[in-house]
Amino acid sequence: MKKITIMIYHLMVKVLPVQKKVILFESNLGRNYTGNPRAIYEELIRHGLDKDYQCIWFFENVNKKIPGNAKIIKRARLKYLYYMAIGQVWVFDCRQPEFLIKRKETYYIQTWHGTPLKKLALDMEHIDPVVCSSIEEYHEEFRKNTETWDYLISQNRFSTETFRRCFAFQDKPILEIGYPRNDILFHRNKPESIRRMKKRYELPLDKKIILYAPTWRDDESNGQGRYKFITPLDFDEARKQLGDEYIFLVKYHYLVADQIDWSPYEGFVYSFDETVDISRLYLMADLLITDYSSVMFDYSILKRPMLFFAYDLENYKDNLRGFYFDFLAEAPGPISRDTKTLMEDIQSYQWKDWEEKYEAFRKKYNHADRGTASEEMMRLICEMVEQ
């Protein structure tokens, strides 16, 4: 059945013309309504362009309510393939299936989804066998995929240089404008706006908020291309040490699919899966705990404390991925390896101890973020569809 469907798609590509002003959006392979594609789409809405253009959103689960006039289409079905055949502009933040054909009349904007600390794509030396049978095959698949991209968005000069190499993206435009998804951190970083968000998510207003947002581990697969949520962070100890003053927001990476029973920590731990846009959680959080996730580069825009729970630092750096820079030297906050040290680091944190290092981090990784990236991408899309 899959082969027949792909054959029908290839026929549609041959016989159907590309339709002007049809703009396709997808975030995290259709798993949610978040990130850079969301920010760009909502900028179109703010300017009323969702009425002039036909905007299409692809989702795994079509029981979604999103703003504007977009049509919601189930991913990986025949209608999805129809729109992939006739769409004029693609706005995606992850790689697409290899069998898809990017037509010469179509513009493909690859927004990507983070500044890299861990190695990516052609720079990777190992791969989960569930993902691909060999690293050589993975490299070749990635190379073919990036050849279809027309534009790539970058958050900073470091990312631009890294993307050129690891994506073999040498001769096409990289738009070093910051991430559209971070514009909200400039425009809604206001006490009343944050208070409304806390009420929306039913969070207590009398507690400080810690956001715990770790990345996924290549060696913690569930065998289906998704990953488990495994952490040695002792939440019993955290509640004992911090419960009077703080609550925890636990945010899963979009590749994580795990059912965790947080009921023993009711009122202290609030969990959020891949469907929740993390930018809202950034705004509500008084401090961030992460590890090697790109959330560090986004959250640093807010100039709030960051701490790093790097319990498996050596294994991650030496065996799983490898790093693009000296994490120990550049991390703008304390690095702890166990819960006891992490609790001590939170309780003793002083901004003045990290201010100089933090500012150096922001100068390197946030220099392009100005709160205008969504508008710049909207104008580029308008130029494309009006040609």
Beta strands, then each sheet from edge to edge (+ up, - down):
strand 1: 22-26
strand 2: 54-59
strand 3: 71-74
strand 4: 89-92
strand 5: 107-110
strand 6: 151-154
strand 7: 174-176
strand 8: 208-212
strand 9: 246-251
strand 10: 269-272
strand 11: 287-290
strand 12: 306-309
strand 13: 335-336
sheet 1: 3+ 2+ 1+ 4+ 5+ 6+ 7+
sheet 2: 10+ 9+ 8+ 11+ 12+ 13+
end
